[in-house]
């Protein structure tokens, strides 16, 4: 069975900047996949499962007349961690996200899937 079909929320492969705070410092990483329920990050550190993060995901603005990135704020929880060679990946499940941001994220995912 395809992983994509088992997901509650379909995800798209992306490369989007994300900021989060750890040890009082703002860290910048890349999201590798994103969906309405969460995202996968490529981290520079190994954080334990259940760690809660304040996230700031930067999406391309959906308005063709604007080049400013849309800043989507959410709270998430690490649900899995995987190390591959020198890379650390983790799955983040959104635990708090504004309804407006869910709508923006959904529109981005639907548009991205059409490309």
Backbone as CSV, one residue per row, in Angstrom:
resi,resn,N_x,N_y,N_z,CA_x,CA_y,CA_z,C_x,C_y,C_z
1,UNK,0.846,-1.192,0.000,0.000,0.000,0.000,0.883,1.244,0.000
2,UNK,0.539,2.200,-0.780,1.291,3.445,-0.903,1.125,4.291,0.362
3,UNK,2.244,4.821,0.879,2.213,5.671,2.071,1.285,6.862,1.856
4,UNK,1.306,7.435,0.666,0.489,8.603,0.357,-0.987,8.316,0.622
5,UNK,-1.457,7.125,0.281,-2.872,6.793,0.431,-3.270,6.553,1.879
6,UNK,-2.324,6.176,2.730,-2.659,5.910,4.121,-2.716,7.181,4.954
7,UNK,-2.183,8.254,4.472,-2.142,9.483,5.249,-3.528,10.089,5.378
8,UNK,-3.783,10.641,6.555,-5.037,11.362,6.765,-5.039,12.641,5.940
9,UNK,-3.884,13.305,5.906,-3.725,14.526,5.127,-2.627,14.297,4.089
10,UNK,-2.944,14.402,2.812,-1.908,14.270,1.787,-0.822,15.326,1.981
11,UNK,0.396,14.952,1.662,1.529,15.876,1.765,2.143,16.076,0.394
12,UNK,2.832,17.194,0.259,3.558,17.466,-0.974,5.031,17.630,-0.637
13,UNK,5.892,17.210,-1.574,7.324,17.396,-1.412,7.666,18.837,-1.746
14,UNK,8.346,19.488,-0.826,8.664,20.907,-0.974,10.064,21.177,-0.425
15,UNK,10.472,22.388,-0.518,11.678,22.864,0.155,11.356,24.277,0.622
16,UNK,10.788,24.356,1.834,10.325,25.641,2.361,11.071,25.992,3.649
17,UNK,11.422,27.262,3.818,12.096,27.663,5.055,11.151,27.633,6.258
18,UNK,11.703,27.172,7.378,10.968,27.097,8.638,11.886,27.609,9.742
19,UNK,11.305,28.351,10.676,12.034,28.762,11.875,11.380,28.124,13.090
20,UNK,12.218,27.743,14.062,11.716,27.259,15.341,12.718,27.648,16.410
21,UNK,12.273,27.644,17.660,13.170,27.990,18.762,13.567,26.735,19.514
22,UNK,14.858,26.655,19.807,15.402,25.564,20.599,16.562,26.130,21.407
23,UNK,16.607,25.822,22.687,17.644,26.343,23.582,17.686,27.871,23.555
24,UNK,16.522,28.505,23.390,16.444,29.959,23.396,16.949,30.623,22.125
25,UNK,17.343,29.831,21.131,17.853,30.385,19.877,16.906,30.032,18.740
26,UNK,16.738,30.978,17.817,15.932,30.717,16.636,16.777,29.947,15.632
27,UNK,16.253,28.805,15.187,16.957,27.962,14.215,16.194,28.008,12.901
28,UNK,16.932,27.970,11.811,16.334,27.972,10.476,16.662,26.651,9.796
29,UNK,15.614,25.968,9.337,15.764,24.678,8.675,14.846,24.644,7.458
30,UNK,14.821,23.499,6.782,13.946,23.341,5.626,12.896,22.273,5.887
31,UNK,11.669,22.570,5.496,10.619,21.565,5.460,10.805,20.793,4.166
32,UNK,10.735,19.469,4.242,10.887,18.625,3.055,9.538,18.149,2.520
33,UNK,8.561,18.016,3.414,7.181,17.731,3.010,6.277,18.570,3.895
34,UNK,5.087,18.860,3.379,4.112,19.612,4.171,2.709,19.135,3.813
35,UNK,1.858,19.094,4.830,0.454,18.739,4.663,-0.354,19.504,5.693
36,UNK,-1.655,19.384,5.647,-2.498,20.110,6.597,-2.317,19.621,8.028
37,UNK,-1.819,18.405,8.196,-1.654,17.845,9.532,-0.261,17.997,10.115
38,UNK,0.708,18.408,9.280,2.068,18.542,9.791,3.078,18.641,8.674
39,UNK,4.340,18.434,9.039,5.412,18.544,8.062,6.610,17.714,8.485
40,UNK,7.536,17.528,7.552,8.788,16.852,7.846,9.897,17.877,7.733
41,UNK,10.724,17.935,8.770,11.836,18.889,8.793,13.158,18.163,8.671
42,UNK,14.114,18.842,8.071,15.496,18.401,8.036,16.215,19.225,9.097
43,UNK,16.474,18.610,10.260,17.031,19.337,11.402,18.551,19.284,11.446
44,UNK,19.109,20.210,12.202,20.547,20.233,12.454,20.856,19.651,13.831
45,UNK,19.823,19.167,14.525,20.002,18.628,15.869,19.005,17.505,16.079
46,UNK,19.329,16.625,17.014,18.450,15.506,17.314,17.609,15.870,18.528
47,UNK,16.333,16.136,18.307,15.404,16.473,19.389,14.549,15.256,19.712
48,UNK,14.195,15.063,20.983,13.406,13.884,21.353,11.963,13.944,20.849
49,UNK,11.395,12.756,20.643,9.974,12.638,20.300,9.171,13.282,21.430
50,UNK,8.061,13.893,21.077,7.164,14.630,21.982,7.628,16.066,22.239
51,UNK,8.806,16.460,21.730,9.244,17.849,21.880,8.249,18.751,21.175
52,UNK,7.846,19.811,21.847,6.910,20.778,21.258,7.703,21.963,20.718
53,UNK,7.313,22.405,19.528,8.011,23.501,18.862,7.029,24.569,18.421
54,UNK,7.440,25.816,18.551,6.730,26.925,17.922,7.344,27.081,16.541
55,UNK,6.514,26.953,15.521,6.991,26.962,14.139,6.562,28.215,13.407
56,UNK,7.406,28.642,12.496,7.096,29.730,11.592,7.469,29.231,10.197
57,UNK,6.457,28.823,9.422,6.655,28.270,8.084,6.424,29.379,7.066
58,UNK,7.353,29.510,6.130,7.254,30.576,5.129,6.795,29.992,3.796
59,UNK,5.584,30.379,3.392,4.990,29.919,2.134,5.045,31.020,1.094
60,UNK,5.166,30.636,-0.181,5.045,31.651,-1.226,3.658,32.275,-1.141
61,UNK,3.579,33.587,-1.338,2.301,34.274,-1.285,1.441,33.808,-2.445
62,UNK,0.175,33.526,-2.170,-0.727,33.019,-3.204,-1.162,34.105,-4.185
63,UNK,-0.907,35.346,-3.852,-1.265,36.441,-4.753,-0.142,36.649,-5.769
64,UNK,-0.462,36.576,-7.069,0.579,36.740,-8.090,1.232,38.122,-8.061
65,UNK,0.553,39.093,-7.459,1.090,40.452,-7.455,2.032,40.705,-6.276
66,UNK,2.240,39.700,-5.425,3.080,39.892,-4.247,4.213,38.876,-4.224
67,UNK,5.425,39.346,-3.937,6.570,38.445,-3.820,6.929,38.204,-2.351
68,UNK,6.142,38.779,-1.437,6.399,38.616,-0.014,5.953,37.220,0.426
69,UNK,6.766,36.563,1.246,6.406,35.242,1.750,5.318,35.357,2.818
70,UNK,4.428,34.371,2.857,3.385,34.313,3.870,3.946,33.574,5.078
71,UNK,3.862,34.176,6.229,4.381,33.576,7.452,3.255,32.854,8.186
72,UNK,3.321,31.523,8.199,2.319,30.700,8.843,2.868,30.246,10.192
73,UNK,2.167,30.584,11.256,2.618,30.225,12.598,1.792,29.045,13.106
74,UNK,2.488,28.095,13.734,1.816,26.909,14.275,2.629,26.357,15.440
75,UNK,1.957,25.576,16.255,2.646,24.814,17.290,2.594,23.361,16.854
76,UNK,3.721,22.678,17.021,3.786,21.286,16.608,4.488,20.429,17.629
77,UNK,4.376,19.130,17.410,4.992,18.143,18.296,5.733,17.135,17.428
78,UNK,6.961,16.805,17.822,7.742,15.809,17.090,7.133,14.432,17.357
79,UNK,6.788,13.718,16.270,6.169,12.404,16.410,7.097,11.264,15.967
80,UNK,8.123,11.579,15.190,9.139,10.590,14.841,10.438,11.296,14.472
81,UNK,11.541,10.571,14.632,12.877,11.075,14.275,13.593,9.966,13.522
82,UNK,14.291,10.345,12.442,15.031,9.366,11.656,16.372,9.967,11.254
83,UNK,17.434,9.230,11.482,18.767,9.672,11.075,19.185,8.900,9.840
84,UNK,19.648,9.632,8.825,20.158,9.035,7.592,21.482,9.697,7.267
85,UNK,22.557,8.919,7.332,23.903,9.437,7.093,24.143,10.625,8.007
86,UNK,24.367,11.797,7.476,24.627,12.979,8.301,23.391,13.867,8.459
87,UNK,22.233,13.345,8.096,20.996,14.127,8.136,20.072,13.619,9.243
88,UNK,19.337,14.543,9.859,18.325,14.186,10.849,16.989,14.722,10.353
89,UNK,16.029,13.828,10.204,14.688,14.200,9.766,13.713,13.945,10.903
90,UNK,12.691,14.775,10.995,11.666,14.523,12.004,10.300,14.888,11.455
91,UNK,9.318,14.122,11.913,7.931,14.385,11.550,7.293,15.223,12.635
92,UNK,6.649,16.294,12.220,5.983,17.216,13.141,4.485,17.146,12.891
93,UNK,3.730,16.937,13.945,2.274,16.980,13.864,1.819,18.326,14.424
94,UNK,0.990,19.039,13.654,0.473,20.313,14.149,-0.457,20.047,15.332
95,UNK,-0.275,20.805,16.417,-1.179,20.689,17.555,-1.972,21.974,17.764
96,UNK,-1.517,23.056,17.144,-2.259,24.315,17.214,-1.931,25.135,15.981
97,UNK,-2.981,25.474,15.235,-2.811,26.274,14.023,-4.129,27.015,13.785
98,UNK,-4.045,28.279,13.442,-5.240,29.094,13.216,-6.005,28.602,11.986
99,UNK,-7.323,28.708,12.024,-8.156,28.272,10.909,-7.764,28.968,9.610
100,UNK,-7.471,30.261,9.678,-7.052,31.004,8.490,-5.767,30.416,7.908
101,UNK,-4.826,30.028,8.783,-3.570,29.450,8.304,-3.791,28.067,7.697
102,UNK,-4.739,27.299,8.233,-5.069,25.999,7.630,-5.594,26.215,6.213
103,UNK,-6.437,27.236,6.035,-6.989,27.524,4.710,-5.897,27.944,3.738
104,UNK,-4.958,28.776,4.199,-3.840,29.198,3.344,-2.983,27.991,2.980
105,UNK,-2.695,27.145,3.967,-1.887,25.951,3.733,-2.583,25.002,2.763
106,UNK,-3.873,24.809,2.943,-4.641,23.944,2.053,-4.605,24.469,0.613
107,UNK,-4.778,25.773,0.442,-4.732,26.379,-0.896,-3.348,26.187,-1.519
108,UNK,-2.293,26.348,-0.708,-0.928,26.151,-1.206,-0.737,24.701,-1.656
109,UNK,-1.161,23.755,-0.827,-0.990,22.334,-1.150,-1.752,21.984,-2.425
110,UNK,-2.992,22.447,-2.533,-3.788,22.153,-3.730,-3.153,22.757,-4.973
111,UNK,-2.655,23.966,-4.873,-2.005,24.604,-6.024,-0.708,23.884,-6.378
112,UNK,0.059,23.507,-5.360,1.339,22.832,-5.585,1.125,21.467,-6.227
113,UNK,0.066,20.771,-5.841,-0.215,19.445,-6.389,-0.609,19.524,-7.852
114,UNK,-1.107,20.686,-8.297,-1.518,20.858,-9.695,-0.335,21.064,-10.621
115,UNK,0.803,21.469,-10.046,1.985,21.793,-10.869,2.608,20.521,-11.398
